[in-house]
């Protein structure tokens, strides 16, 4: 959530470091949010039905990012979480680890030195150096 807020506030990818880019740090704000653990990776789902429901919810979350012109770029089994805690009525499934997200309508390269994402889950096109798109993320889900 903090990464999403930073992305919205700075209108630049969260993985871009002003220190590395030689930028000005005078207007930076340090924030730390301490939370308790929440959810489990979807492969720890209690049943096939809850696994498929969680996968569907994560795809819907990805769709909402896409509608907000944000490209996720890091679909992997550890970044898709499920909440099966009946005492916690929050989201039943969600995406985490937004540090590789970028604005979809960016004008230039993201600044990453190499291909981004978890290699085992990267789409074939991305591995072949195509520009990353939301379709590649959907391929990574499957």
C-alpha positions in Angstrom: 0.0 0.0 0.0 2.9 2.4 0.8 4.4 1.7 -2.6 1.1 2.5 -4.3 0.9 5.8 -2.3 4.5 6.7 -3.3 3.8 5.8 -6.9 0.7 8.1 -6.9 2.5 10.9 -5.0 5.7 11.0 -7.0 4.2 9.9 -10.4 7.3 7.8 -11.0 8.2 4.1 -10.4 8.9 3.3 -6.7 12.0 1.4 -7.7 13.7 4.5 -9.0 16.1 5.7 -6.3 16.7 9.5 -6.2 20.1 8.8 -4.7 21.2 6.6 -7.6 19.7 9.0 -10.1 21.6 11.9 -8.5 18.4 13.6 -7.6 17.6 16.1 -4.8 16.6 14.5 -1.5 15.5 17.7 0.2 11.8 17.1 -0.5 11.8 13.4 0.4 9.7 12.1 3.3 10.7 8.9 5.2 7.7 6.8 6.2 7.5 3.4 7.9 4.4 1.4 8.3 4.6 -1.5 10.7 2.0 -4.1 10.2 1.3 -7.7 11.3 1.5 -10.6 8.9 -1.6 -10.9 6.8 -2.5 -13.6 4.4 -0.6 -16.6 3.0 0.7 -17.3 -0.5 -2.0 -18.8 -2.7 -0.3 -22.2 -2.8 -1.1 -22.6 0.9 -4.9 -22.4 0.1 -7.0 -24.9 2.1 -8.8 -26.2 -1.0 -8.8 -26.0 -4.8 -11.9 -23.9 -4.7 -10.3 -21.3 -2.4 -7.2 -21.3 -4.6 -9.1 -20.6 -7.7 -11.2 -17.9 -6.0 -8.0 -16.3 -4.7 -6.4 -16.4 -8.2 -9.6 -14.8 -9.6 -9.4 -12.1 -7.0 -5.7 -11.4 -7.7 -6.5 -11.1 -11.4 -9.3 -8.6 -10.6 -6.7 -6.6 -8.5 -4.3 -6.7 -11.5 -7.2 -5.4 -13.7 -7.8 -2.5 -11.3 -4.1 -1.6 -11.5 -4.3 -1.8 -15.3 -7.4 0.5 -15.3 -5.3 3.0 -13.2 -2.6 2.8 -15.9 -0.2 0.9 -13.6 1.8 -2.1 -14.9 2.5 -4.6 -12.2 5.4 -6.6 -13.8 6.1 -9.1 -10.9 3.4 -11.8 -10.9 4.8 -14.8 -9.0 3.5 -17.4 -6.6 4.7 -15.5 -3.5 3.2 -12.2 -4.6 -0.4 -13.5 -4.7 -1.9 -13.8 -1.3 -5.0 -15.4 0.1 -6.8 -14.5 3.4 -8.8 -17.4 4.8 -9.0 -15.9 8.3 -12.7 -15.8 9.2 -11.9 -13.3 12.0 -10.4 -10.9 9.5 -13.1 -9.8 7.0 -10.7 -7.8 4.8 -9.8 -8.7 1.3 -9.9 -12.5 0.6 -7.0 -12.2 -1.9 -4.6 -9.5 -3.0 -1.3 -8.7 -4.8 1.7 -7.6 -2.8 5.2 -6.3 -3.6 4.5 -3.3 -5.8 8.2 -2.2 -6.0 8.4 -3.1 -9.8 5.2 -1.3 -10.8 5.4 1.5 -13.4 3.0 3.9 -15.0 1.8 2.2 -18.2 1.7 5.5 -20.1 5.4 6.4 -19.4 7.3 8.1 -22.1 10.7 6.4 -21.6 12.3 3.2 -20.2 11.6 2.4 -16.6 15.3 2.7 -15.6 15.7 -1.0 -14.8 19.1 -2.4 -15.7 17.6 -5.7 -16.9 14.4 -7.5 -17.3 12.1 -7.2 -14.3 10.1 -9.8 -12.5 10.5 -13.2 -11.0 12.2 -15.1 -13.8 10.4 -18.4 -13.4 7.0 -16.6 -13.9 8.0 -14.2 -16.7 6.1 -14.3 -19.9 7.9 -15.7 -23.0 7.7 -12.3 -24.8 9.3 -10.5 -21.9 12.1 -13.0 -21.9 12.5 -12.4 -25.6 12.9 -8.6 -24.9 9.4 -7.5 -25.9 8.2 -4.4 -24.0 6.3 -5.5 -20.9 2.5 -5.2 -21.2 -0.5 -6.2 -19.0 -0.9 -9.2 -21.4 2.5 -10.5 -20.3 1.3 -10.2 -16.6 -1.8 -12.2 -17.5 0.4 -14.9 -19.0 2.5 -15.0 -15.8 -0.7 -15.7 -13.8 -1.1 -19.0 -15.7 
